[in-house]
């Protein structure tokens, strides 16, 4: 399953085979099918759809089962002014193997009580922290405190050595104790659903800058 696939050249060309693609919104750095090797066999689920005059985007309710994975969405906004600046956004909620994973897309605001009730208890939270177009590090920490994930927070959508259009993750990571931060070499995070009494960790995934052997 791929969420908001992009084709940003700075990170090199990567491809994958998946069963489904989930798109939180229609910005071109979140809805590229180029990296998908089997696009004709993939189920594409969009949190937004075009409707009304001029193809204005509206929320598209989704609640589906893909094999043994339940996928549903929650409507929210790309900014802190009810979408008036950057439009709508979608939170994806994925339930599998007894875990609930939430991908916040390009969220731009704190969640209201109704959104939190709809979201429910989250085990793994993927939250944008790079500011400019989404939450910055300090506001992202406030959203983490609202949701209170039980196992992992994964920061995403931030600036790196090869892509500096966004703020880096330092202000977000600075809100946590060092012992909470798990720096992962590579792009794989393993979560054990059978772990008893887990404590929340911040999982920082690594990447290989272009040009490295």
C-alpha positions as CSV (number, residue, x, y, z in Angstrom):
1,X,0.0,0.0,0.0
2,X,1.4,3.4,-1.0
3,X,0.3,6.7,0.6
4,X,0.7,10.0,-1.3
5,X,3.3,8.8,-3.7
6,X,5.6,11.5,-5.1
7,X,8.3,11.6,-7.8
8,X,10.7,14.2,-6.4
9,X,13.9,13.8,-8.3
10,X,16.2,14.8,-5.4
11,X,15.4,11.4,-3.7
12,X,16.2,9.3,-6.8
13,X,13.8,7.2,-8.8
14,X,12.2,4.5,-6.8
15,X,9.4,2.1,-7.8
16,X,7.2,-0.5,-6.0
17,X,4.4,-2.9,-6.6
18,X,1.3,-2.3,-4.3
19,X,-2.3,-3.4,-3.9
20,X,-3.6,0.1,-3.3
21,X,-2.7,3.8,-3.5
22,X,-4.2,6.3,-1.0
23,X,-4.2,9.9,-2.0
24,X,-4.9,12.6,0.6
25,X,-5.3,15.4,-1.9
26,X,-4.5,16.3,-5.5
27,X,-1.3,18.3,-5.2
28,X,1.3,17.0,-7.6
29,X,3.8,16.0,-4.9
30,X,1.2,13.7,-3.4
31,X,-0.6,12.0,-6.3
32,X,2.0,10.7,-8.7
33,X,1.6,7.2,-10.1
34,X,5.0,7.2,-11.7
35,X,6.6,5.1,-8.9
36,X,3.9,2.4,-9.1
37,X,5.1,-0.5,-11.1
38,X,1.6,-2.1,-11.6
39,X,-0.8,0.8,-12.0
40,X,-3.4,-1.2,-13.9
41,X,-3.8,-3.7,-11.0
42,X,-3.9,-1.1,-8.2
43,X,-7.0,0.2,-6.4
44,X,-6.7,3.9,-6.1
45,X,-8.6,5.6,-3.3
46,X,-8.9,9.4,-3.2
47,X,-9.9,11.3,-0.1
48,X,-11.1,14.2,-2.3
49,X,-13.1,14.2,-5.6
50,X,-14.0,16.9,-8.1
51,X,-17.6,18.1,-8.0
52,X,-19.6,21.2,-8.6
53,X,-18.7,24.3,-10.7
54,X,-15.2,24.3,-12.0
55,X,-14.4,20.8,-10.6
56,X,-14.1,22.1,-7.0
57,X,-12.7,19.5,-4.7
58,X,-15.0,18.0,-2.1
59,X,-14.6,15.3,0.5
60,X,-15.0,11.8,-0.7
61,X,-16.0,9.4,2.2
62,X,-14.1,6.1,2.1
63,X,-14.6,3.0,4.2
64,X,-13.3,-0.1,2.4
65,X,-11.7,-3.5,3.0
66,X,-8.7,-4.3,0.9
67,X,-7.8,-7.9,1.5
68,X,-7.4,-8.0,5.3
69,X,-6.8,-4.2,5.7
70,X,-9.6,-1.7,6.6
71,X,-9.1,1.8,5.1
72,X,-11.2,4.8,6.0
73,X,-10.8,8.6,5.8
74,X,-11.5,11.7,7.8
75,X,-12.0,15.1,6.2
76,X,-9.8,18.0,7.4
77,X,-7.9,21.0,6.0
78,X,-4.6,21.8,4.3
79,X,-4.3,25.1,6.4
80,X,-5.6,26.7,9.6
81,X,-8.3,28.7,7.9
82,X,-10.9,26.0,7.0
83,X,-9.2,25.3,3.6
84,X,-9.6,28.9,2.3
85,X,-5.8,29.1,1.6
86,X,-4.8,25.6,0.4
87,X,-8.0,23.6,0.3
88,X,-9.0,20.3,1.8
89,X,-6.9,17.4,3.1
90,X,-7.6,13.8,4.1
91,X,-6.5,11.8,7.1
92,X,-6.2,8.1,6.2
93,X,-6.8,5.5,8.9
94,X,-5.5,2.1,8.2
95,X,-6.4,-0.9,10.5
96,X,-4.5,-4.2,10.2
97,X,-3.0,-6.9,12.4
98,X,-4.6,-5.2,15.5
99,X,-2.9,-1.9,14.8
100,X,-4.4,1.4,13.8
101,X,-2.2,3.7,11.7
102,X,-3.1,7.3,10.9
103,X,-1.5,9.2,8.0
104,X,-2.3,12.9,8.4
105,X,-1.4,13.9,4.8
106,X,-0.8,17.7,4.5
107,X,-2.6,18.6,7.7
108,X,-2.5,22.3,8.5
109,X,-4.3,22.6,11.9
110,X,-5.0,21.0,15.2
111,X,-7.9,18.5,15.3
112,X,-11.3,19.4,16.7
113,X,-13.1,17.0,19.1
114,X,-15.2,15.5,16.4
115,X,-12.1,14.6,14.3
116,X,-10.5,13.1,17.4
117,X,-13.5,10.9,18.2
118,X,-13.7,9.7,14.6
119,X,-9.9,8.9,14.6
120,X,-10.0,6.9,17.9
121,X,-7.0,5.4,19.5
122,X,-4.0,5.4,17.2
123,X,-0.9,3.1,17.5
124,X,1.3,4.6,14.7
125,X,0.9,8.3,13.7
126,X,2.5,9.8,10.6
127,X,2.5,13.6,10.9
128,X,3.9,16.4,8.7
129,X,6.4,18.6,10.6
130,X,8.1,20.8,7.9
131,X,5.9,23.9,8.0
132,X,5.6,26.2,4.9
133,X,2.6,24.2,3.6
134,X,1.7,22.1,6.6
135,X,2.1,22.0,10.4
136,X,5.5,23.2,11.6
137,X,7.4,21.3,14.3
138,X,5.8,23.0,17.3
139,X,2.2,22.7,16.0
140,X,2.8,19.1,15.0
141,X,3.8,18.3,18.6
142,X,0.5,19.8,19.7
143,X,-1.3,17.4,17.3
144,X,0.7,14.5,18.7
145,X,-0.4,15.5,22.2
146,X,-4.0,15.5,21.0
147,X,-3.9,12.1,19.5
148,X,-1.5,10.4,22.0
149,X,-0.3,7.5,19.8
150,X,0.6,4.4,21.8
151,X,3.6,3.1,19.8
152,X,5.2,5.4,17.2
153,X,5.2,8.9,15.8
154,X,6.8,9.1,12.4
155,X,7.6,12.7,11.3
156,X,7.2,13.3,7.5
157,X,7.0,16.1,4.9
158,X,10.1,18.0,6.1
159,X,13.3,19.4,4.6
160,X,16.4,17.3,4.2
161,X,20.0,17.6,2.9
162,X,18.7,17.0,-0.7
163,X,15.4,18.9,-0.4
164,X,15.4,22.2,1.4
165,X,12.0,23.6,0.4
166,X,10.7,22.8,3.8
167,X,11.9,23.2,7.4
168,X,13.9,20.4,8.9
169,X,12.6,18.1,11.7
170,X,14.8,19.6,14.4
171,X,12.2,21.8,16.1
172,X,9.8,18.9,16.2
173,X,12.3,16.4,17.5
174,X,13.4,19.0,20.1
175,X,10.0,18.7,21.8
176,X,10.9,15.1,22.8
177,X,13.4,13.5,25.2
178,X,16.4,11.9,23.4
179,X,15.5,8.5,24.8
180,X,12.2,8.7,22.9
181,X,13.8,9.2,19.5
182,X,14.7,6.2,17.5
183,X,16.8,7.0,14.4
184,X,16.4,4.3,11.8
185,X,18.9,3.6,9.1
186,X,16.8,2.9,5.9
187,X,13.1,3.1,5.3
188,X,11.7,0.2,7.3
189,X,10.0,0.5,10.7
190,X,8.9,-2.7,12.4
191,X,6.0,-2.6,14.8
192,X,5.2,-5.6,17.0
193,X,1.4,-5.7,17.7
194,X,2.0,-8.2,20.5
195,X,4.3,-5.9,22.5
196,X,3.0,-5.4,25.9
197,X,2.9,-2.0,27.6
198,X,4.6,-0.2,24.7
199,X,5.9,3.3,25.2
200,X,5.7,5.9,22.5
201,X,8.8,6.4,20.3
202,X,9.5,8.9,17.6
203,X,10.7,6.9,14.6
204,X,12.9,9.0,12.3
205,X,13.4,7.1,9.0
206,X,16.6,7.6,7.1
207,X,17.3,8.1,3.4
208,X,20.2,8.0,0.9
209,X,21.0,11.3,-0.7
210,X,21.4,11.3,-4.5
211,X,24.9,10.6,-5.5
212,X,25.8,8.3,-2.6
213,X,27.1,4.8,-3.6
